[in-house]
Amino acid sequence: MRRVRPCERPSHHHRDLPCAGNRASLRRTTSERQCVTSTSFADLNLPTPLLRALQQAGMEEAFPIQAATLPDALAGRDVLGRAQTGSGKTLAFGLALLSRLHGGKAQPKQPRALVLVPTRELAMQVADALIPLAKAMGLWCRTAVGGMAFTRQSDALARGVDLLIATPGRLSDHVRQGTCRLDAVQFVALDEADQMADMGFLPQVREILDLTPTDGQRLLFSATLDGDVERLVKRYLTNPVTHSVAPVTASVTTMDHYLLQVSHEEKQGVITEIGAREGRTIMFVRTKHHVDRLTTRLRASGVHAGALHGGKTQGQRNRVLADFKDGRSSVLVATDVAARGIHVDDVSLVVHVDPAADHKDYLHRAGRTARAGASGTVVTLVTRDQRRTVRRMTDRAGVKPDSANVRPGDQELARITGARTPSGVPVIEQHRAPRPQGGGRRGAPGRGGRPSFGGRREPGNKTGRPQRPNRRPSPSHA
């Protein structure tokens, strides 16, 4: 039984983009609806084991992006999905891939389906969502990401993997070393394609796609579908149907935006009081050194804060995220590398300690709050010399923030952010980073770098050969 309910942002076929086999024309359709049908997963003809697993997990009704894209994806069409972060994109492509894989059997070193994501954190989030569902269907779902043991991943691939979730850099390593072949990949999903473009991964993505069968199905999900992403679509997708359930700006009714003007001298005091608030807070800065420095200052003031950036090992990153999710730390200080990989519920405040570099980064950071219909607040700390640049950026992002001048202890600061005076009792570090093995430049994370076959150099060993089991592999960035 389907129930009809009003919807603020209709789900619709947006357009068929020019693509392989249809590059000469640009056909637009405008079948926008003023309401959408509330669709249950039982209405979508999913395999029985998959439907049963969803019901056991308490998931019965599809989100709009899932209801919009799944019928076309299950029918074998190439699909473009555009939706705001937190809207359910992972299950939109994940349920389609698992359904298409149902009943088949994986061969050694030859995944049958592939999900490409830009960051390790996002790969882990996708794996957390899909592995239980794959297990219920008797399918093997594994990850191949940088910063984790190469040999364990190659062993898993050798046993056979139905669905592989990978970052472009680490997958290119496996292809070069012969531990993974892509000629049996019939289904490919690209998640956060625009961020892969922004991070410079498109050469690797193109070479990976060139190794998959040309007649395979491709699903591409992104916040924006222009620029480099559109060129990717033209080259690799055939007659795709596009579904959009949200605008590409951050004019979200459940998200409040503020520009808080502060002086250079008082900025740290304002940040510390915001960090002492109740609830989960994510603070974004531009460099990993600033992440570590700010986290140290917050902890010294009594704020339970954790640091997340690309210079951390995967084990350290996992522990920091786990502490944040479990409530052992209330503040996460992160660089933009984590902006799309952090999928944590109940983040009520996002703070741009350093203003975002552009409107896209602003949207990606802001999307960590107000997820799945929840409400949230986004604050940008602005000094006098930054005001004009930040205003231009928010205009491009489709945001009209309120402004306020604040100082430590202000009632207005407390009203907007929930800022409080910190305890002043230093927080003792509970987790210590493992000491690097091997010492010197050769063993240091991030040095040397083996080139991927896409031409981008990544941290790792100098030879590009898999590490021996009795040695700790050098971390490789996603």
C-alpha positions as CSV (number, residue, x, y, z in Angstrom):
1,M,0.0,0.0,0.0
2,R,1.4,3.4,-0.9
3,R,0.6,6.6,0.9
4,V,0.7,10.0,-0.7
5,R,2.1,12.9,1.3
6,P,3.2,16.4,0.4
7,C,6.9,17.0,-0.3
8,E,8.8,20.3,-0.2
9,R,11.4,19.2,-2.8
10,P,9.9,16.9,-5.5
11,S,11.8,14.0,-6.8
12,H,12.0,14.1,-10.6
13,H,13.8,13.0,-13.7
14,H,16.0,16.0,-14.2
15,R,17.4,15.4,-17.7
16,D,19.2,12.9,-19.9
17,L,22.8,14.2,-20.2
18,P,24.7,13.8,-23.5
19,C,26.7,10.6,-23.2
20,A,28.3,7.8,-25.1
21,G,25.9,6.8,-27.8
22,N,23.8,10.0,-27.3
23,R,26.3,12.9,-27.4
24,A,24.7,14.9,-30.2
25,S,21.6,15.9,-28.3
26,L,20.7,17.2,-24.9
27,R,17.1,16.2,-24.1
28,R,15.5,17.8,-21.2
29,T,12.4,16.5,-19.4
30,T,10.4,18.5,-16.8
31,S,8.1,15.9,-15.2
32,E,8.3,17.7,-11.9
33,R,5.6,16.7,-9.4
34,Q,4.1,18.7,-6.6
35,C,4.1,15.7,-4.4
36,V,5.9,12.4,-4.2
37,T,4.7,8.9,-3.3
38,S,5.9,7.5,0.0
39,T,7.4,4.2,-1.1
40,S,8.2,1.2,1.0
41,F,11.0,-1.1,0.1
42,A,8.5,-3.8,-0.4
43,D,7.1,-1.9,-3.4
44,L,10.5,-1.9,-5.2
45,N,10.8,-5.6,-6.1
46,L,14.0,-6.2,-4.1
47,P,15.2,-9.8,-3.6
48,T,13.5,-11.5,-0.7
49,P,16.7,-11.9,1.4
50,L,17.5,-8.3,1.0
51,L,14.0,-7.1,1.9
52,R,14.0,-9.4,4.9
53,A,17.4,-7.9,6.1
54,L,16.0,-4.4,5.7
55,Q,12.9,-5.2,7.7
56,Q,14.9,-6.8,10.5
57,A,17.0,-3.6,10.7
58,G,13.8,-1.5,11.0
59,M,14.1,0.0,7.5
60,E,10.8,-0.3,5.7
61,E,10.2,3.0,3.9
62,A,12.6,4.3,1.2
63,F,14.0,7.8,1.3
64,P,13.1,10.0,-1.8
65,I,16.4,9.5,-3.6
66,Q,16.1,5.7,-3.1
67,A,12.5,5.6,-4.3
68,A,13.5,7.7,-7.3
69,T,16.6,5.9,-8.5
70,L,16.0,2.3,-7.6
71,P,13.5,1.4,-10.3
72,D,15.8,2.6,-13.1
73,A,18.9,1.1,-11.5
74,L,17.2,-2.3,-10.9
75,A,16.1,-2.2,-14.6
76,G,19.7,-2.0,-15.6
77,R,19.8,1.7,-16.7
78,D,22.7,4.0,-16.1
79,V,21.6,6.5,-13.4
80,L,22.8,9.9,-12.2
81,G,21.7,10.8,-8.7
82,R,21.9,14.3,-7.3
83,A,20.9,14.8,-3.6
84,Q,22.2,16.6,-0.5
85,T,24.4,14.7,1.8
86,G,22.6,12.6,4.4
87,S,19.7,11.9,2.0
88,G,20.2,8.2,1.7
89,K,22.5,7.9,-1.3
90,T,24.4,5.0,0.0
91,L,21.4,2.7,0.1
92,A,20.2,4.1,-3.2
93,F,23.2,2.6,-5.1
94,G,24.0,-0.1,-2.6
95,L,20.6,-1.8,-2.8
96,A,20.7,-1.6,-6.6
97,L,24.1,-3.3,-6.7
98,L,23.3,-6.0,-4.2
99,S,20.1,-6.8,-6.0
100,R,21.9,-7.1,-9.3
101,L,24.5,-9.3,-7.8
102,H,21.9,-11.7,-6.2
103,G,22.4,-15.3,-7.3
104,G,25.9,-14.9,-8.8
105,K,29.3,-16.2,-7.6
106,A,32.6,-14.3,-7.3
107,Q,35.8,-15.5,-8.9
108,P,39.3,-15.0,-7.3
109,K,40.7,-11.6,-7.9
110,Q,37.7,-10.5,-10.0
111,P,35.1,-8.4,-8.2
112,R,31.7,-8.4,-9.8
113,A,30.7,-4.9,-8.7
114,L,32.7,-1.8,-7.6
115,V,31.9,1.2,-5.5
116,L,34.5,4.1,-5.9
117,V,34.6,6.7,-3.1
118,P,37.1,9.6,-2.6
119,T,38.1,9.0,1.1
120,R,38.8,6.2,3.5
121,E,36.2,7.5,6.0
122,L,33.5,7.4,3.3
123,A,34.5,3.9,2.3
124,M,34.1,2.7,5.8
125,Q,30.7,4.3,6.2
126,V,29.6,2.6,2.9
127,A,30.9,-0.7,4.1
128,D,29.2,-0.4,7.5
129,A,25.9,0.1,5.7
130,L,26.3,-2.6,3.0
131,I,28.2,-5.5,4.6
132,P,25.4,-6.7,6.8
133,L,23.0,-6.6,3.9
134,A,25.4,-8.4,1.7
135,K,26.0,-11.1,4.3
136,A,22.2,-11.7,4.5
137,M,22.3,-12.4,0.8
138,G,25.3,-14.7,0.9
139,L,27.5,-12.1,-0.9
140,W,31.0,-11.0,0.0
141,C,31.6,-7.3,0.4
142,R,35.1,-6.0,1.2
143,T,37.1,-2.7,1.1
144,A,40.3,-1.7,-0.5
145,V,41.5,1.6,0.9
146,G,44.8,3.2,1.8
147,G,46.3,3.2,5.3
148,M,45.4,-0.4,5.9
149,A,47.2,-3.7,5.3
150,F,47.7,-4.3,1.5
151,T,48.2,-8.0,2.0
152,R,45.0,-8.5,3.9
153,Q,43.1,-6.8,1.1
154,S,44.9,-8.9,-1.5
155,D,44.1,-12.1,0.4
156,A,40.4,-11.2,0.5
157,L,40.4,-10.5,-3.2
158,A,42.1,-13.8,-3.9
159,R,39.2,-15.6,-2.1
160,G,36.6,-13.8,-4.2
161,V,34.7,-10.6,-3.6
162,D,31.2,-9.8,-5.0
163,L,31.2,-6.1,-4.1
164,L,34.4,-4.1,-3.6
165,I,34.3,-0.7,-2.0
166,A,37.5,1.2,-2.9
167,T,39.3,4.5,-3.1
168,P,41.0,5.2,-6.4
169,G,44.5,5.2,-5.1
170,R,44.5,1.9,-3.4
171,L,42.5,0.2,-6.1
172,S,45.1,1.3,-8.7
173,D,47.8,-0.3,-6.5
174,H,46.0,-3.6,-6.5
175,V,45.5,-3.5,-10.3
176,R,49.2,-2.7,-10.9
177,Q,50.3,-5.5,-8.6
178,G,47.9,-8.0,-10.2
179,T,46.0,-8.7,-7.0
180,C,42.8,-7.4,-8.6
181,R,41.3,-7.5,-12.1
182,L,38.4,-5.4,-13.3
183,D,37.3,-7.2,-16.4
184,A,34.5,-9.0,-14.6
185,V,33.0,-5.8,-13.0
186,Q,29.6,-5.4,-14.5
187,F,28.3,-2.8,-12.1
188,V,30.1,0.3,-11.0
189,A,28.9,3.1,-8.6
190,L,30.8,6.4,-8.2
191,D,29.9,8.1,-5.0
192,E,30.7,11.8,-4.4
193,A,32.0,12.1,-7.9
194,D,32.5,15.9,-7.6
195,Q,34.8,15.5,-4.7
196,M,36.9,12.9,-6.6
197,A,37.2,15.6,-9.3
198,D,38.1,18.3,-6.7
199,M,40.8,16.0,-5.2
200,G,42.4,15.2,-8.5
201,F,41.4,11.6,-8.7
202,L,39.7,11.7,-12.1
203,P,42.7,10.4,-14.1
204,Q,42.7,7.3,-11.8
205,V,38.9,7.0,-12.0
206,R,39.1,7.1,-15.8
207,E,41.8,4.4,-16.0
208,I,39.8,2.2,-13.6
209,L,36.6,2.6,-15.7
210,D,38.6,1.9,-18.9
211,L,39.4,-1.5,-17.4
212,T,35.8,-2.4,-16.8
213,P,33.4,-3.8,-19.5
214,T,32.0,-1.1,-21.7
215,D,28.6,-2.6,-21.6
216,G,28.4,-2.6,-17.8
217,Q,26.0,-0.6,-15.7
218,R,27.2,2.7,-14.1
219,L,25.6,4.6,-11.3
220,L,27.0,8.0,-10.4
221,F,26.0,10.0,-7.3
222,S,27.1,13.6,-6.7
223,A,26.1,16.8,-5.2
224,T,26.8,18.6,-8.5
225,L,26.7,17.2,-12.0
226,D,28.7,19.9,-13.9
227,G,32.3,20.5,-15.0
228,D,34.6,17.5,-14.8
229,V,31.7,15.3,-13.6
230,E,29.7,16.1,-16.7
231,R,32.7,15.1,-18.8
232,L,33.0,11.9,-16.9
233,V,29.3,11.2,-17.6
234,K,29.7,11.9,-21.3
235,R,32.5,9.4,-21.7
236,Y,31.3,6.5,-19.6
237,L,27.5,6.5,-19.1
238,T,25.0,5.5,-21.8
239,N,21.7,7.3,-21.9
240,P,21.6,8.0,-18.2
241,V,18.5,9.1,-16.4
242,T,19.0,11.7,-13.8
243,H,17.1,12.0,-10.5
244,S,17.4,15.1,-8.3
245,V,15.7,15.5,-5.0
246,A,17.4,18.6,-3.6
247,P,18.8,21.9,-4.9
248,V,22.6,22.2,-5.3
249,T,22.7,25.1,-2.8
250,A,22.6,25.0,1.0
251,S,19.2,26.8,1.3
252,V,17.9,24.1,3.6
253,T,15.0,25.0,5.8
254,T,16.4,22.9,8.7
255,M,19.8,24.6,8.7
256,D,20.5,28.0,10.3
257,H,23.6,29.9,9.0
258,Y,25.5,32.6,10.8
259,L,28.6,34.7,10.3
260,L,30.2,35.5,13.6
261,Q,32.6,38.4,13.4
262,V,35.5,38.2,15.8
263,S,38.8,39.9,16.4
264,H,42.0,38.0,15.9
265,E,42.9,38.3,19.6
266,E,39.6,36.9,20.8
267,K,39.0,34.2,18.2
268,Q,40.6,31.4,20.3
269,G,38.5,32.3,23.3
270,V,35.3,32.2,21.2
271,I,36.3,28.8,19.8
272,T,37.0,27.3,23.2
273,E,33.6,28.5,24.6
274,I,31.9,27.0,21.6
275,G,33.7,23.8,22.1
276,A,32.5,23.6,25.7
277,R,28.8,23.5,24.5
278,E,26.6,20.5,24.9
279,G,26.0,18.3,21.9
280,R,28.2,17.1,19.0
281,T,30.2,19.8,17.2
282,I,32.5,19.6,14.2
283,M,35.1,22.3,13.7
284,F,36.7,22.7,10.2
285,V,40.2,24.2,9.6
286,R,42.3,24.2,6.5
287,T,45.5,22.4,7.5
288,K,46.4,19.3,9.5
289,H,48.9,21.3,11.6
290,H,46.1,23.7,12.6
291,V,43.9,20.7,13.5
292,D,46.5,19.3,15.9
293,R,47.3,22.7,17.4
294,L,43.6,23.6,17.9
295,T,42.8,20.2,19.4
296,T,45.6,20.5,21.9
297,R,44.4,23.9,23.0
298,L,40.8,22.7,23.4
299,R,41.9,19.7,25.4
300,A,44.1,21.9,27.6
301,S,41.0,24.0,28.4
302,G,38.9,21.0,29.4
303,V,37.1,20.3,26.0
304,H,36.9,16.7,25.0
305,A,38.2,17.1,21.4
306,G,39.6,14.7,18.8
307,A,41.7,15.5,15.7
308,L,41.0,14.0,12.2
309,H,43.1,14.7,9.1
310,G,45.0,12.9,6.4
311,G,48.2,12.6,8.4
312,K,46.7,10.2,10.8
313,T,47.0,6.4,10.4
314,Q,43.8,4.6,9.6
315,G,43.7,3.1,13.1
316,Q,44.0,6.6,14.6
317,R,41.3,7.9,12.4
318,N,39.0,5.0,13.3
319,R,39.5,5.6,17.0
320,V,38.8,9.3,16.8
321,L,35.6,8.8,14.8
322,A,34.5,6.0,17.2
323,D,35.1,8.3,20.2
324,F,33.0,11.0,18.5
325,K,30.2,8.7,17.6
326,D,30.1,7.0,21.0
327,G,30.1,10.4,22.9
328,R,33.5,10.0,24.5
329,S,34.5,13.2,22.7
330,S,32.0,16.0,21.9
331,V,34.1,18.0,19.4
332,L,35.8,16.8,16.2
333,V,38.4,19.1,14.7
334,A,38.9,18.1,11.0
335,T,40.3,19.2,7.7
336,D,38.3,19.2,4.5
337,V,39.5,15.7,3.6
338,A,36.9,14.6,6.2
339,A,34.1,16.8,5.0
340,R,32.4,14.2,3.0
341,G,33.6,11.1,4.9
342,I,32.0,11.9,8.2
343,H,28.5,10.4,8.5
344,V,27.6,10.9,12.1
345,D,24.1,11.5,13.3
346,D,23.1,14.2,15.7
347,V,25.8,16.7,14.8
348,S,24.0,19.9,15.9
349,L,26.7,22.4,15.1
350,V,29.3,22.9,12.3
351,V,31.9,25.6,12.9
352,H,34.1,27.0,10.0
353,V,37.0,28.0,12.2
354,D,38.8,28.8,8.9
355,P,36.4,29.9,6.2
356,A,35.9,27.4,3.5
357,A,38.0,27.8,0.3
358,D,35.0,28.0,-2.0
359,H,31.2,27.5,-2.0
360,K,31.5,23.8,-2.7
361,D,33.6,23.2,0.4
362,Y,31.2,25.3,2.4
363,L,28.3,23.0,1.3
364,H,30.2,19.8,2.0
365,R,31.2,21.0,5.5
366,A,27.7,22.3,6.3
367,G,26.2,19.0,5.2
368,R,27.6,17.3,8.3
369,T,24.7,18.7,10.2
370,A,20.9,18.7,9.5
371,R,21.2,15.2,8.2
372,A,18.1,13.2,7.2
373,G,15.7,15.9,8.1
374,A,17.2,16.8,11.5
375,S,17.9,20.5,12.3
376,G,21.4,22.1,12.8
377,T,23.4,25.3,12.9
378,V,26.3,26.3,10.7
379,V,28.7,29.0,12.0
380,T,31.5,30.8,10.2
381,L,34.0,32.7,12.3
382,V,35.0,35.8,10.3
383,T,37.7,38.4,11.0
384,R,37.5,41.9,9.6
385,D,39.8,41.2,6.6
386,Q,37.7,38.1,5.6
387,R,34.2,39.6,5.5
388,R,34.0,40.5,1.8
389,T,35.4,37.1,0.6
390,V,33.2,35.1,2.9
391,R,30.1,37.0,1.8
392,R,30.8,36.3,-1.9
393,M,31.3,32.6,-1.1
394,T,28.0,32.3,0.8
395,D,26.2,34.1,-2.0
396,R,27.5,31.5,-4.4
397,A,26.4,28.7,-2.0
398,G,22.8,30.1,-2.0
399,V,23.1,31.0,1.7
400,K,21.9,34.2,3.4
401,P,23.4,34.0,6.8
402,D,22.6,36.2,9.8
403,S,25.5,38.2,11.2
404,A,26.6,39.1,14.7
405,N,29.7,40.6,16.4
406,V,30.7,38.3,19.3
407,R,33.3,38.1,22.0
408,P,34.0,35.5,24.7
409,G,31.2,35.5,27.3
410,D,28.6,37.2,25.0
411,Q,25.0,36.2,25.5
412,E,24.5,36.3,21.7
413,L,27.3,33.8,21.3
414,A,25.7,31.5,23.8
415,R,22.3,31.9,22.1
416,I,23.5,31.0,18.7
417,T,25.9,28.2,19.5
418,G,25.2,27.2,23.1
419,A,28.7,28.4,24.1
420,R,29.7,27.9,27.7
421,T,32.8,28.6,29.9
422,P,35.0,25.5,29.7
423,S,36.0,23.6,32.9
424,G,39.7,24.5,32.6
425,V,40.6,20.9,33.7
426,P,42.9,19.5,31.0
427,V,41.7,16.4,29.2
428,I,44.2,13.6,29.3
429,E,44.9,11.8,26.0
430,Q,43.5,8.3,26.2
431,H,44.9,6.9,23.0
432,R,48.5,7.1,22.0
433,A,49.6,6.8,18.4
434,P,51.7,3.7,17.7
435,R,55.3,4.4,17.2
436,P,56.5,4.1,13.6
437,Q,58.6,1.1,12.8
438,G,61.7,1.2,10.7
439,G,62.6,4.8,11.6
440,G,64.1,7.3,9.2
441,R,62.8,8.7,6.0
442,R,62.2,5.4,4.3
443,G,59.7,4.3,6.9
444,A,58.0,7.6,7.5
445,P,54.4,7.9,6.5
446,G,53.8,10.1,3.6
447,R,57.3,10.0,2.2
448,G,58.6,8.4,-1.0
449,G,55.4,7.6,-2.8
450,R,54.6,4.9,-5.4
451,P,53.0,6.3,-8.5
452,S,49.5,5.0,-9.3
453,F,48.8,4.0,-12.9
454,G,46.7,7.2,-13.2
455,G,49.8,9.3,-12.8
456,R,49.1,10.6,-9.2
457,R,51.8,9.8,-6.6
458,E,50.6,8.6,-3.3
459,P,52.4,8.0,0.1
460,G,53.6,4.5,0.5
461,N,56.7,2.5,-0.2
462,K,59.1,3.4,-3.1
463,T,58.9,0.2,-5.0
464,G,55.1,-0.1,-5.3
465,R,55.4,-3.8,-4.3
466,P,53.1,-5.1,-1.6
467,Q,54.6,-5.1,1.9
468,R,55.7,-8.3,3.4
469,P,53.3,-9.7,6.1
470,N,55.8,-9.3,8.9
471,R,56.3,-5.6,8.2
472,R,53.9,-2.8,8.9
473,P,52.8,-1.2,5.6
474,S,53.4,2.5,5.2
475,P,50.1,4.4,5.2
476,S,48.7,5.2,1.7
477,H,46.3,8.1,1.4
478,A,43.0,7.5,-0.3
